Amino acid sequence: MSPQKWIIRDLLAVTTDYLRKKDIDSPRLCAELLLAHQLKTTRIKLYLDFDQPLNERDINEYRSLIQRRLRREPVQYITGVQEFWSMEFSVGPQVLIPRPETEILVEETLSILKGKINVCETTKASVLDVGTGSGAIAISVAKELPEADVWGCDVSADALEIAMSNARRYGLENRVRFIESDLFSSFDDSQLFDAIVSNPPYIPAEDYGALPPEVGQYEPRTALDGGEQGLFFINKLILEAKAFLKPGGRLLMEMAPFQTAKTMDLIAQTGFYTEQKIIKDYSHKERVVVARKP
């Protein structure tokens, strides 16, 4: 079949089979996302236009996208976007790709801040997203809580550029303040928050080499490598966050399920916090640890 005679239905079928044989995860979804991206349309529209013929330029450029995926480049970096909290965020190799389980952090943060707003209606709720990356957490919280004082910090200036562009996309550039900071290095203890939330690097350094190529070879190591046992940044957050929390403020951290018990022990050892709990993700795996300052 000559390139000029390809239609959407046939191209998706052939591409899906090809990707499956190459052991690419979710081959049909991948084929659809990349073709929709190439045609500047949606996956639903692809199905509505199943019999639409494709021109040679689109077919050749689509092949190039498929080749990138075969090199194990994440689909999100190829298309430049990832959905999170029902919003579309720009992403690139400068930032970690937001994962669905991180929405648990947003849910729990909103629950805490909404509770504060209901109890203290005259007090503006405040939240800091440490290691904000694409800004997904901070922007999601700001969208849901128009009166909240929202900050996002990251050690990477390149990541902050992406975060700020995402904030502008949703008209929140004046609502979320982004600042370059290595954890709390750019803050002083006069800046206190009701909630400090973080999806820190928590991949154990000793396991880094075993990561899938999509992660280990493409996503930024600074956003993934958590040192020995993956606990380096988790422990620093536990030790340092207390100075930047208001009385009754919460520290919320995402992590791997096998790290939650050790993290609970680390929190208890400090004596800095009076309450702590574990939140499970949508797969019923322990994912988030919350600690409360007295």
RODO-2510 file (C-alpha; in nm, 4 decimals, decimal comma):
residues 294
     n   res          X          Y          Z
     1     m     0,0000     0,0000     0,0000
     2     s     0,1507     0,3361    -0,0989
     3     p     0,1771     0,6058     0,1705
     4     q    -0,0920     0,8124     0,0012
     5     k    -0,3500     0,5362     0,0532
     6     w    -0,3089     0,4884     0,4277
     7     i    -0,6177     0,5622     0,6345
     8     i    -0,6264     0,6171     1,0107
     9     r    -0,7822     0,2790     1,0900
    10     d    -0,5192     0,0801     0,9007
    11     l    -0,2240     0,2850     1,0183
    12     l    -0,3240     0,2436     1,3838
    13     a    -0,3708    -0,1306     1,3423
    14     v    -0,0326    -0,1828     1,1769
    15     t     0,1476     0,0474     1,4209
    16     t    -0,0094    -0,1204     1,7233
    17     d     0,1018    -0,4634     1,6040
    18     y     0,4534    -0,3317     1,5347
    19     l     0,4874    -0,1725     1,8788
    20     r     0,3559    -0,4884     2,0467
    21     k     0,6222    -0,6977     1,8733
    22     k     0,8837    -0,4504     1,9970
    23     d     0,7601    -0,4953     2,3586
    24     i     0,6415    -0,1370     2,3958
    25     d     0,3940    -0,0984     2,6830
    26     s     0,0316    -0,0147     2,5927
    27     p     0,0983    -0,0301     2,2171
    28     r    -0,2515     0,0736     2,1047
    29     l    -0,2613     0,3708     2,3415
    30     c     0,0866     0,4736     2,2296
    31     a    -0,0081     0,4507     1,8608
    32     e    -0,3208     0,6591     1,9185
    33     l    -0,1537     0,9271     2,1302
    34     l     0,1261     0,9803     1,8821
    35     l    -0,1016     0,9889     1,5789
    36     a    -0,3396     1,2311     1,7506
    37     h    -0,0389     1,4464     1,8347
    38     q     0,0845     1,4389     1,4761
    39     l    -0,2580     1,5271     1,3351
    40     k    -0,3168     1,7906     1,6078
    41     t    -0,6413     1,6240     1,7084
    42     t    -0,7780     1,4029     1,9893
    43     r    -0,7961     1,0281     2,0288
    44     i    -1,1765     1,0444     2,0143
    45     k    -1,1590     1,2354     1,6863
    46     l    -0,9335     0,9623     1,5431
    47     y    -1,2168     0,7136     1,5891
    48     l    -1,4664     0,9494     1,4324
    49     d    -1,2349     0,9881     1,1321
    50     f    -1,1261     0,6236     1,1026
    51     d    -1,1522     0,6244     0,7208
    52     q    -0,9707     0,9537     0,6706
    53     p    -0,6787     0,9218     0,4253
    54     l    -0,3424     1,0485     0,5414
    55     n    -0,0901     1,2487     0,3436
    56     e     0,2695     1,1461     0,2968
    57     r     0,4087     1,4209     0,5203
    58     d     0,1982     1,3163     0,8203
    59     i     0,2866     0,9508     0,7669
    60     n     0,6606     1,0222     0,7494
    61     e     0,6532     1,2455     1,0564
    62     y     0,4440     0,9873     1,2427
    63     r     0,7100     0,7267     1,1618
    64     s     0,9675     0,9574     1,3185
    65     l     0,7591     0,9781     1,6364
    66     i     0,7317     0,5985     1,6475
    67     q     1,1085     0,5681     1,6079
    68     r     1,1562     0,7943     1,9065
    69     r     0,9244     0,5717     2,1097
    70     l     1,1173     0,2633     1,9996
    71     r     1,4253     0,4275     2,1526
    72     r     1,2158     0,4177     2,4719
    73     e     1,1615     0,7929     2,4921
    74     p     0,8457     0,8487     2,7004
    75     v     0,5324     0,9352     2,5045
    76     q     0,4870     1,2404     2,7289
    77     y     0,8217     1,3861     2,6220
    78     i     0,7430     1,3191     2,2557
    79     t     0,4049     1,4926     2,2754
    80     g     0,5239     1,7459     2,5349
    81     v     0,2186     1,7045     2,7587
    82     q     0,0814     1,4954     3,0438
    83     e    -0,2634     1,5026     3,2000
    84     f    -0,2831     1,5551     3,5758
    85     w    -0,5780     1,6575     3,7905
    86     s    -0,7900     1,6886     3,4717
    87     m    -0,5482     1,9480     3,3343
    88     e    -0,2838     1,9240     3,0636
    89     f     0,0693     2,0083     3,1761
    90     s     0,3654     2,0824     2,9528
    91     v     0,6533     1,8471     3,0298
    92     g     1,0031     1,7883     2,8989
    93     p     1,3278     1,6187     3,0018
    94     q     1,3821     1,9015     3,2538
    95     v     1,0977     1,7734     3,4759
    96     l     0,9580     1,4507     3,6136
    97     i     0,6451     1,3302     3,4353
    98     p     0,3514     1,3685     3,6801
    99     r     0,2050     1,0304     3,7816
   100     p    -0,1575     0,9534     3,8670
   101     e    -0,0659     0,8422     4,2197
   102     t     0,0671     1,1915     4,2950
   103     e    -0,2917     1,3147     4,2792
   104     i    -0,3222     1,1590     4,6275
   105     l    -0,0909     1,4365     4,7511
   106     v    -0,3213     1,6969     4,6007
   107     e    -0,6331     1,5346     4,7493
   108     e    -0,4876     1,5185     5,0991
   109     t    -0,3470     1,8725     5,0802
   110     l    -0,6848     2,0078     4,9703
   111     s    -0,8555     1,8219     5,2531
   112     i    -0,6196     1,9769     5,5072
   113     l    -0,6381     2,3301     5,3680
   114     k    -1,0153     2,3261     5,3161
   115     g    -1,0518     2,2159     5,6762
   116     k    -0,8406     2,5099     5,7876
   117     i    -1,0417     2,7541     5,5759
   118     n    -1,3689     2,6250     5,7230
   119     v    -1,2408     2,6634     6,0795
   120     c    -1,0571     2,9949     6,0332
   121     e    -1,2446     3,1793     5,7626
   122     t    -1,0431     3,4981     5,8022
   123     t    -0,7068     3,3240     5,7681
   124     k    -0,5637     3,2582     5,4223
   125     a    -0,4414     2,9009     5,3850
   126     s    -0,0808     2,8647     5,2699
   127     v     0,1015     2,5760     5,1019
   128     l     0,4531     2,5140     4,9731
   129     d     0,5262     2,2504     4,7069
   130     v     0,8914     2,1481     4,7497
   131     g     1,0545     2,0154     4,4326
   132     t     0,7669     2,1449     4,2224
   133     g     0,9013     2,0284     3,8840
   134     s     0,6287     2,0930     3,6258
   135     g     0,4259     2,2711     3,8940
   136     a     0,1499     2,0098     3,8764
   137     i     0,0854     1,9915     4,2519
   138     a     0,1067     2,3642     4,3232
   139     i    -0,1065     2,4603     4,0227
   140     s    -0,3702     2,1971     4,1017
   141     v    -0,3999     2,3242     4,4590
   142     a    -0,4179     2,6856     4,3413
   143     k    -0,6911     2,5998     4,0919
   144     e    -0,9034     2,4314     4,3592
   145     l    -0,8433     2,6911     4,6327
   146     p    -0,8652     3,0414     4,4791
   147     e    -0,7930     3,2139     4,8114
   148     a    -0,4920     3,0013     4,9084
   149     d    -0,1378     3,1368     4,9192
   150     v     0,0548     2,8864     4,7033
   151     w     0,4304     2,8566     4,6560
   152     g     0,6413     2,6151     4,4539
   153     c     1,0181     2,5756     4,4771
   154     d     1,2741     2,3726     4,2849
   155     v     1,6528     2,3555     4,2655
   156     s     1,6300     2,3544     3,8838
   157     a     1,5823     2,6865     3,7043
   158     d     1,4876     2,4952     3,3879
   159     a     1,2123     2,3117     3,5745
   160     l     1,0803     2,6409     3,7116
   161     e     1,0507     2,7829     3,3595
   162     i     0,8210     2,4931     3,2692
   163     a     0,6246     2,5348     3,5932
   164     m     0,5715     2,9038     3,5254
   165     s     0,4580     2,8358     3,1687
   166     n     0,2055     2,5851     3,3038
   167     a     0,0780     2,8418     3,5529
   168     r     0,0346     3,0956     3,2711
   169     r    -0,1560     2,8387     3,0686
   170     y    -0,4275     2,8358     3,3348
   171     g    -0,4125     3,2031     3,4246
   172     l    -0,2498     3,1282     3,7602
   173     e     0,0810     3,3088     3,7093
   174     n    -0,0151     3,5624     3,9763
   175     r    -0,1500     3,3004     4,2135
   176     v     0,1480     3,0653     4,2421
   177     r     0,4869     3,2022     4,3384
   178     f     0,7749     2,9942     4,2076
   179     i     1,1208     3,0315     4,3561
   180     e     1,4561     2,8649     4,2926
   181     s     1,5542     2,6886     4,6132
   182     d     1,7372     2,3752     4,7265
   183     l     1,4648     2,2501     4,9591
   184     f     1,4261     2,5436     5,2049
   185     s     1,7539     2,7249     5,1284
   186     s     1,5817     3,0344     4,9848
   187     f     1,3291     3,0691     5,2676
   188     d     1,3605     3,2123     5,6155
   189     d     1,1679     3,1051     5,9217
   190     s     0,9365     3,4040     5,8971
   191     q     0,7652     3,2276     5,6057
   192     l     0,5383     2,9679     5,7593
   193     f     0,2961     2,7344     5,5857
   194     d    -0,0136     2,5360     5,6770
   195     a     0,1043     2,2547     5,4517
   196     i     0,4386     2,1602     5,3015
   197     v     0,3899     1,9018     5,0296
   198     s     0,6557     1,7173     4,8319
   199     n     0,7076     1,4406     4,5818
   200     p     1,0818     1,4207     4,6500
   201     p     1,3410     1,2027     4,4759
   202     y     1,2917     0,8635     4,6415
   203     i     1,4362     0,5996     4,4084
   204     p     1,7145     0,4200     4,5998
   205     a     2,0498     0,4995     4,4398
   206     e     2,1345     0,1299     4,4525
   207     d     1,8272     0,0517     4,2366
   208     y     1,8727     0,3283     3,9811
   209     g     2,0362     0,1081     3,7197
   210     a     1,7362    -0,1262     3,7194
   211     l     1,4849     0,1429     3,6220
   212     p     1,3014     0,1077     3,2887
   213     p     1,4808     0,2976     3,0090
   214     e     1,1874     0,5389     2,9827
   215     v     1,2639     0,6521     3,3368
   216     g     1,6348     0,5994     3,3956
   217     q     1,7546     0,7225     3,0568
   218     y     1,5147     1,0119     3,0008
   219     e     1,3688     1,1587     3,3197
   220     p     1,5964     1,3896     3,5237
   221     r     1,8036     1,1963     3,7744
   222     t     1,7928     1,4883     4,0176
   223     a     1,4164     1,4363     4,0437
   224     l     1,4476     1,0608     4,0997
   225     d     1,7641     0,9605     4,2870
   226     g     1,6922     0,9608     4,6589
   227     g     2,0310     0,8351     4,7745
   228     e     2,0779     0,5310     4,9968
   229     q     1,7473     0,3471     5,0417
   230     g     1,5841     0,6460     4,8687
   231     l     1,5528     0,8225     5,2041
   232     f     1,8019     1,1111     5,1764
   233     f     1,5528     1,3826     5,0800
   234     i     1,2697     1,2315     5,2820
   235     n     1,4848     1,2528     5,5945
   236     k     1,5935     1,6119     5,5150
   237     l     1,2309     1,7143     5,4711
   238     i     1,1386     1,5603     5,8062
   239     l     1,4214     1,7428     5,9817
   240     e     1,3908     2,0813     5,8089
   241     a     1,0188     2,1284     5,7404
   242     k     0,9242     2,1840     6,1043
   243     a     1,0878     2,5297     6,1035
   244     f     0,8635     2,6395     5,8156
   245     l     0,5321     2,4982     5,9364
   246     k     0,2761     2,6913     6,1340
   247     p     0,1572     2,5317     6,4593
   248     g    -0,0720     2,2496     6,3514
   249     g     0,0761     2,2538     6,0008
   250     r     0,1274     1,9335     5,8062
   251     l     0,4155     1,7821     5,6122
   252     l     0,3000     1,5552     5,3280
   253     m     0,5457     1,3372     5,1331
   254     e     0,5024     1,0878     4,8532
   255     m     0,7245     0,7784     4,8527
   256     a     0,7476     0,4126     4,7574
   257     p     0,5292     0,1736     4,9611
   258     f     0,8332    -0,0016     5,1123
   259     q     0,9576     0,3299     5,2555
   260     t     0,6535     0,4288     5,4595
   261     a     0,7309     0,2244     5,7713
   262     k     1,0895     0,3507     5,7906
   263     t     0,9670     0,7068     5,7332
   264     m     0,7196     0,6748     6,0198
   265     d     1,0107     0,5648     6,2406
   266     l     1,2237     0,8603     6,1291
   267     i     0,9394     1,1008     6,2085
   268     a     0,8875     0,9487     6,5513
   269     q     1,2583     0,9683     6,6304
   270     t     1,2695     1,3454     6,5792
   271     g     0,9993     1,4225     6,8327
   272     f     0,9051     1,7169     6,6069
   273     y     0,5555     1,5947     6,5217
   274     t     0,2592     1,4871     6,7299
   275     e     0,0550     1,3007     6,4705
   276     q     0,1472     1,0942     6,1664
   277     k    -0,0425     0,8732     5,9249
   278     i    -0,0108     0,6815     5,5995
   279     i    -0,2378     0,7379     5,2995
   280     k    -0,2897     0,4648     5,0373
   281     d    -0,3048     0,5339     4,6648
   282     y    -0,5699     0,4221     4,4149
   283     s    -0,4031     0,0785     4,3941
   284     h    -0,4320     0,0434     4,7738
   285     k    -0,0564     0,0774     4,8174
   286     e     0,0907     0,2905     5,0943
   287     r     0,2009     0,6058     4,9129
   288     v     0,1883     0,9232     5,1235
   289     v     0,3023     0,9958     5,4784
   290     v     0,1546     1,2908     5,6661
   291     a     0,2998     1,4392     5,9865
   292     r     0,1530     1,7216     6,1977
   293     k     0,3517     1,9850     6,3824
   294     p     0,2258     2,0437     6,7391
***
